[in-house]
Amino acid sequence: MCLSIKTKRANKAEPNTILEKVFKTVTNNPSKKHVEGLSKQLDWNARQVERWFRHRRNQERPTMLKKFCESSWRFIFYLSAFIYGVRFLKDEVWTWDTRHCWYNYPYQPLTESIEKYYLVELSFYWSLLFSQFLDVKRKDFMQMFVHHIVTILLISFSWTVNMIRIGALVIVVHDCSDILLEAAKMTNYGKCQKICDFLFLCFGIVFFITRLVIFPLHVLKSSAVESREIIGPYTSWWIFNGLLAILQLLHVFWFSIIVRMVFKALRSGKVEKDDRSDCEETSSDEDGLTNNGKAQMNSSGNH
């Protein structure tokens, strides 16, 4: 009797062991052909194999607490960096009159405040670039990857060619809206839906003002037009403005996502998910749901 029970347990554990090995070493999302091969090997039907992999992938997804902690440290960083940037930039004449970003270029002194600002921001974006490969892959993985690469190149290049004044303005403009985005995610993970909706609305407004108004009309205009008038175009000028143009295209792409989310929120009465995020996989057969799955806001990344 005991031997029979042990044999049954061993037979039950063996398929899980085989599938776990496939999941870890081969693929976590097998093709149809691979599923058919596994079903024959385990004497399971294809639906059972697909269900096992679906459940196993969901186990790998980060918990709500992990998402909350991730957004929390990013919120703290963006808020601290923005306050620090505004604190010293508000007293600089070139913040308000961007033509001064180019007077006496490239013989402009490097202040201690800008040096610290640059090094901290560069370190942060390098960390985002590498952590992106460890997080759950999202729909806008490639756009975020390009964004991080362009940002790192901009910070590094502007530092190398001493375009630090206009570079500091680019950084502070971007940090502003990211504070509200991370705050909205935190309240979403904390199930504070009304606060989340309000913060997301504020984020959309600030994003539009800073990245589609201030950035192109104040920062990009200075870099492309005023610098050309004062110091004339040269090799570094073309490279720097090319990178800024790519950044602006990404802003337009992300704002289109924000607009879609706002329209969905107006129809449903709440912000349901981040359109760029991955979706939790569920099975209607197992959970008794009539829909195909539930989507949740699940973000890592920042804009």
C-alpha positions as CSV (number, residue, x, y, z in Angstrom):
1,M,0.0,0.0,0.0
2,C,2.7,2.4,1.0
3,L,4.8,1.5,-2.1
4,S,1.8,2.2,-4.3
5,I,1.3,5.7,-2.8
6,K,5.0,6.5,-3.2
7,T,4.9,5.3,-6.8
8,K,1.9,7.6,-7.5
9,R,3.7,10.6,-5.9
10,A,6.9,9.9,-7.9
11,N,4.9,9.6,-11.1
12,K,3.2,12.9,-10.3
13,A,6.4,14.7,-9.5
14,E,8.3,13.5,-12.6
15,P,6.3,15.6,-15.1
16,N,6.8,18.7,-13.0
17,T,10.5,18.0,-12.7
18,I,10.8,17.6,-16.5
19,L,8.7,20.7,-17.2
20,E,10.6,22.7,-14.6
21,K,13.9,21.8,-16.3
22,V,12.5,22.8,-19.7
23,F,11.3,26.1,-18.2
24,K,14.7,26.9,-16.6
25,T,17.0,25.8,-19.4
26,V,15.1,25.8,-22.7
27,T,12.1,28.2,-22.8
28,N,9.4,29.6,-20.6
29,N,7.0,30.0,-23.5
30,P,7.2,26.9,-25.7
31,S,6.0,26.8,-29.3
32,K,3.2,24.7,-30.5
33,K,5.6,22.1,-31.8
34,H,7.4,22.0,-28.5
35,V,4.1,21.6,-26.6
36,E,3.1,18.7,-28.7
37,G,6.5,17.0,-28.0
38,L,6.1,17.5,-24.3
39,S,2.5,16.2,-24.2
40,K,3.6,13.0,-25.9
41,Q,6.6,12.6,-23.6
42,L,4.5,13.2,-20.4
43,D,1.3,11.6,-21.6
44,W,-0.5,14.9,-21.1
45,N,-2.7,16.8,-23.5
46,A,-1.5,20.0,-25.0
47,R,-3.9,22.1,-22.9
48,Q,-2.4,20.7,-19.7
49,V,1.1,21.6,-20.8
50,E,0.2,25.1,-21.8
51,R,-1.7,25.6,-18.5
52,W,1.4,24.4,-16.6
53,F,3.7,26.9,-18.3
54,R,1.1,29.7,-17.9
55,H,0.9,29.1,-14.2
56,R,4.7,28.9,-14.0
57,R,5.2,32.2,-15.8
58,N,2.8,33.9,-13.4
59,Q,4.8,32.6,-10.5
60,E,7.9,34.5,-11.9
61,R,6.1,37.8,-12.0
62,P,7.0,40.4,-9.3
63,T,4.7,40.7,-6.3
64,M,2.8,43.9,-5.6
65,L,5.1,44.7,-2.7
66,K,8.1,44.4,-5.0
67,K,6.5,46.7,-7.5
68,F,5.7,49.2,-4.8
69,C,9.3,49.2,-3.5
70,E,10.7,49.6,-7.0
71,S,8.4,52.7,-7.6
72,S,9.2,54.0,-4.1
73,W,12.9,54.2,-4.6
74,R,12.5,55.8,-8.1
75,F,10.1,58.3,-6.6
76,I,12.6,59.2,-4.0
77,F,15.4,59.6,-6.5
78,Y,13.4,61.7,-9.0
79,L,12.1,63.9,-6.2
80,S,15.5,64.4,-4.7
81,A,17.2,65.0,-8.0
82,F,14.5,67.5,-9.1
83,I,14.7,69.5,-5.9
84,Y,18.5,69.5,-6.1
85,G,18.4,70.6,-9.8
86,V,15.9,73.4,-9.2
87,R,17.8,74.6,-6.2
88,F,20.9,75.6,-8.1
89,L,19.4,76.2,-11.6
90,K,16.9,78.8,-10.4
91,D,19.8,81.2,-9.6
92,E,21.6,80.7,-13.0
93,V,20.9,83.4,-15.7
94,W,21.1,80.8,-18.5
95,T,18.1,78.9,-17.0
96,W,15.8,81.8,-17.9
97,D,17.7,83.2,-20.9
98,T,18.9,80.2,-22.8
99,R,21.1,82.3,-25.1
100,H,23.6,82.4,-22.2
101,C,24.0,78.7,-22.5
102,W,26.2,79.5,-25.6
103,Y,28.0,82.7,-24.8
104,N,31.7,82.0,-24.3
105,Y,31.2,78.4,-25.3
106,P,33.2,76.1,-24.9
107,Y,35.1,78.0,-22.3
108,Q,32.4,77.8,-19.6
109,P,33.4,76.9,-16.1
110,L,32.2,73.6,-14.5
111,T,30.7,74.2,-11.2
112,E,30.6,71.7,-8.4
113,S,26.8,71.6,-8.4
114,I,26.5,70.7,-12.0
115,E,29.3,68.1,-11.7
116,K,27.4,66.3,-8.9
117,Y,24.1,66.6,-10.7
118,Y,25.6,65.0,-13.9
119,L,27.4,62.1,-12.1
120,V,24.3,61.1,-10.1
121,E,22.0,61.3,-13.1
122,L,24.4,59.3,-15.3
123,S,24.8,56.6,-12.6
124,F,21.0,56.3,-12.3
125,Y,20.3,55.9,-16.0
126,W,23.1,53.2,-16.3
127,S,21.3,51.3,-13.5
128,L,18.0,51.6,-15.4
129,L,19.6,50.3,-18.5
130,F,20.9,47.1,-16.9
131,S,17.9,46.5,-14.6
132,Q,15.6,46.6,-17.6
133,F,16.9,43.2,-18.6
134,L,16.2,41.7,-15.2
135,D,12.6,43.1,-15.0
136,V,9.5,41.6,-16.7
137,K,9.7,42.4,-20.4
138,R,7.1,45.0,-21.4
139,K,5.5,46.1,-24.6
140,D,7.7,49.2,-24.9
141,F,10.9,47.4,-24.0
142,M,12.7,48.6,-27.2
143,Q,11.5,52.2,-26.8
144,M,12.7,52.3,-23.2
145,F,16.0,50.7,-24.2
146,V,16.5,53.4,-26.9
147,H,15.5,56.1,-24.4
148,H,18.1,55.0,-21.8
149,I,20.8,54.7,-24.5
150,V,20.0,58.1,-25.9
151,T,19.9,59.7,-22.4
152,I,23.2,58.2,-21.4
153,L,24.7,59.3,-24.7
154,L,23.3,62.8,-24.2
155,I,24.6,63.2,-20.7
156,S,28.0,61.7,-21.6
157,F,28.4,63.7,-24.8
158,S,27.3,67.0,-23.4
159,W,29.7,66.5,-20.5
160,T,32.6,65.7,-23.0
161,V,32.0,68.7,-25.2
162,N,31.1,71.0,-22.3
163,M,27.4,71.5,-23.2
164,I,26.7,71.2,-19.6
165,R,24.3,74.1,-19.3
166,I,21.8,73.0,-21.9
167,G,22.4,69.4,-20.6
168,A,21.3,70.3,-17.1
169,L,18.1,71.9,-18.4
170,V,17.3,68.7,-20.4
171,I,17.7,66.6,-17.2
172,V,15.6,68.8,-14.9
173,V,12.8,69.0,-17.4
174,H,12.6,65.2,-17.6
175,D,12.7,64.5,-13.9
176,C,9.7,66.7,-13.2
177,S,6.9,64.5,-14.7
178,D,8.6,61.2,-13.6
179,I,7.9,62.1,-9.9
180,L,4.2,62.1,-10.5
181,L,4.3,58.9,-12.6
182,E,6.0,56.9,-9.8
183,A,3.7,58.4,-7.2
184,A,0.7,57.3,-9.3
185,K,2.1,53.8,-9.5
186,M,2.6,53.6,-5.7
187,T,-1.0,54.6,-5.0
188,N,-2.2,52.1,-7.6
189,Y,-0.2,49.3,-6.0
190,G,-1.6,50.5,-2.6
191,K,-5.2,50.2,-3.9
192,C,-5.8,54.0,-3.5
193,Q,-7.6,54.3,-6.9
194,K,-9.0,57.9,-6.5
195,I,-5.6,59.3,-5.6
196,C,-4.0,57.2,-8.4
197,D,-6.5,58.7,-10.9
198,F,-5.8,62.3,-9.7
199,L,-2.0,61.8,-9.8
200,F,-2.1,60.2,-13.2
201,L,-4.1,63.2,-14.5
202,C,-1.5,65.6,-13.0
203,F,1.2,63.5,-14.6
204,G,-0.4,63.7,-18.0
205,I,-0.7,67.5,-17.7
206,V,2.9,68.0,-16.5
207,F,4.2,65.6,-19.1
208,F,2.5,67.6,-21.9
209,I,3.8,70.9,-20.5
210,T,7.4,69.9,-19.8
211,R,8.1,67.5,-22.7
212,L,5.9,68.8,-25.5
213,V,6.0,72.5,-24.7
214,I,8.9,73.5,-22.6
215,F,11.4,71.0,-24.0
216,P,10.9,71.7,-27.7
217,L,10.2,75.4,-27.4
218,H,12.7,76.3,-24.7
219,V,15.5,73.7,-24.6
220,L,15.5,72.2,-28.1
221,K,15.0,75.6,-29.7
222,S,18.0,76.9,-27.8
223,S,20.2,74.0,-28.8
224,A,19.2,74.0,-32.4
225,V,18.5,77.6,-33.3
226,E,20.2,79.9,-30.7
227,S,23.4,77.9,-30.6
228,R,23.6,78.0,-34.4
229,E,23.2,81.8,-34.4
230,I,25.8,82.3,-31.7
231,I,28.5,79.7,-32.3
232,G,27.5,78.2,-35.7
233,P,27.0,74.5,-36.6
234,Y,29.8,72.0,-36.1
235,T,30.2,68.2,-35.7
236,S,29.2,68.1,-32.0
237,W,26.2,70.4,-32.7
238,W,24.8,67.9,-35.2
239,I,25.3,64.9,-32.9
240,F,23.8,66.6,-29.9
241,N,20.7,67.9,-31.6
242,G,20.2,64.6,-33.4
243,L,20.0,62.9,-30.0
244,L,17.6,65.5,-28.7
245,A,15.4,65.0,-31.8
246,I,15.2,61.2,-31.0
247,L,14.2,62.0,-27.4
248,Q,11.4,64.3,-28.7
249,L,10.0,61.6,-30.9
250,L,9.9,59.3,-27.9
251,H,8.0,62.0,-26.0
252,V,5.4,62.0,-28.7
253,F,5.1,58.2,-28.7
254,W,4.6,58.1,-24.9
255,F,2.1,61.0,-24.9
256,S,0.0,59.0,-27.4
257,I,-0.1,56.2,-24.9
258,I,-1.0,58.6,-22.1
259,V,-3.9,60.0,-24.2
260,R,-5.2,56.5,-24.9
261,M,-5.1,55.7,-21.2
262,V,-7.0,58.9,-20.4
263,F,-9.8,58.1,-22.9
264,K,-10.1,54.6,-21.4
265,A,-10.2,56.1,-17.9
266,L,-13.0,58.5,-19.0
267,R,-15.0,55.5,-20.3
268,S,-14.4,53.1,-17.4
269,G,-14.2,55.7,-14.6
270,K,-10.7,54.7,-13.5
271,V,-7.2,54.2,-14.8
272,E,-7.1,50.4,-15.2
273,K,-3.6,49.8,-16.5
274,D,-0.5,51.1,-18.1
275,D,-0.8,50.3,-21.9
276,R,2.9,49.7,-22.2
277,S,3.0,47.2,-19.4
278,D,2.9,43.4,-19.5
279,C,-0.4,41.7,-18.7
280,E,-0.9,39.0,-16.1
281,E,-1.8,35.7,-17.8
282,T,-4.9,33.9,-16.5
283,S,-7.0,31.0,-17.6
284,S,-10.7,31.3,-17.8
285,D,-11.0,27.5,-17.5
286,E,-9.2,27.5,-14.2
287,D,-10.4,30.6,-12.6
288,G,-14.0,30.5,-13.8
289,L,-13.7,33.8,-15.6
290,T,-15.6,34.7,-18.7
291,N,-13.0,37.1,-19.9
292,N,-9.6,36.2,-21.4
293,G,-7.5,37.8,-18.7
294,K,-7.1,40.7,-16.3
295,A,-4.7,43.5,-17.0
296,Q,-2.9,45.2,-14.2
297,M,-0.6,48.3,-14.0
298,N,2.9,46.8,-13.7
299,S,5.7,49.2,-14.4
300,S,9.4,49.5,-14.2
301,G,10.4,51.7,-16.2
302,N,10.4,55.4,-16.4
303,H,10.1,57.8,-19.1
